[in-house]
Amino acid sequence: MADRVHQPREDAEFEFILARADVPVLAYFYGTWPKAVAACKEVEPLVREVAEAYQGRLIVVRADIARCPGPVRRYGVTGAPSFVLIHRGEATAAGNGPMAGTALGEFLDAHL
């Protein structure tokens, strides 16, 4: 992942990033179980591209569902990959499943 993509290893680190964010946060939740791996790997390059393209307007966080269960529950994540746009601690939009580059860009543009 690019340096612009934060990768919290636990709930507390995820919450720390949210607390310090002065712009919206795109939380990308990924899974490491067999059925999720392929879909999540497909999205990885897109996550890096978004971090670059929206630099200064958005913080991107890549969170493992198993390592950050608190945010998973808090934001109602039910599968991987999932995207949640968070502003000031509150979810403002969410999307599940792999998204093509244009779909993720349209999703962000509609909600930023």
MOMO-V950830 format. One record per residue. N is the residue number from 1. RES is the residue in three letters. NEAR is the number of other C-alpha atoms within 10 Angstrom. Layout:
n = {N;N}
res = {RES;RES}
near = {NEAR;NEAR}
//
This chain:
n = {1;2;3;4;5;6;7;8;9;10;11;12;13;14;15;16;17;18;19;20;21;22;23;24;25;26;27;28;29;30;31;32;33;34;35;36;37;38;39;40;41;42;43;44;45;46;47;48;49;50;51;52;53;54;55;56;57;58;59;60;61;62;63;64;65;66;67;68;69;70;71;72;73;74;75;76;77;78;79;80;81;82;83;84;85;86;87;88;89;90;91;92;93;94;95;96;97;98;99;100;101;102;103;104;105;106;107;108;109;110;111;112}
res = {MET;ALA;ASP;ARG;VAL;HIS;GLN;PRO;ARG;GLU;ASP;ALA;GLU;PHE;GLU;PHE;ILE;LEU;ALA;ARG;ALA;ASP;VAL;PRO;VAL;LEU;ALA;TYR;PHE;TYR;GLY;THR;TRP;PRO;LYS;ALA;VAL;ALA;ALA;CYS;LYS;GLU;VAL;GLU;PRO;LEU;VAL;ARG;GLU;VAL;ALA;GLU;ALA;TYR;GLN;GLY;ARG;LEU;ILE;VAL;VAL;ARG;ALA;ASP;ILE;ALA;ARG;CYS;PRO;GLY;PRO;VAL;ARG;ARG;TYR;GLY;VAL;THR;GLY;ALA;PRO;SER;PHE;VAL;LEU;ILE;HIS;ARG;GLY;GLU;ALA;THR;ALA;ALA;GLY;ASN;GLY;PRO;MET;ALA;GLY;THR;ALA;LEU;GLY;GLU;PHE;LEU;ASP;ALA;HIS;LEU}
near = {13;11;9;17;21;18;18;18;14;17;15;13;14;21;16;11;17;21;11;9;16;14;15;22;22;24;26;26;24;24;21;14;10;8;10;16;14;14;17;20;15;14;19;16;13;18;23;17;17;20;22;17;12;14;12;11;12;23;24;23;23;21;25;20;23;15;15;19;14;16;19;20;11;11;18;13;19;12;15;22;26;23;25;22;24;21;18;14;15;14;17;13;17;19;15;15;15;21;18;12;15;10;11;18;16;11;17;17;10;9;11;13}
//
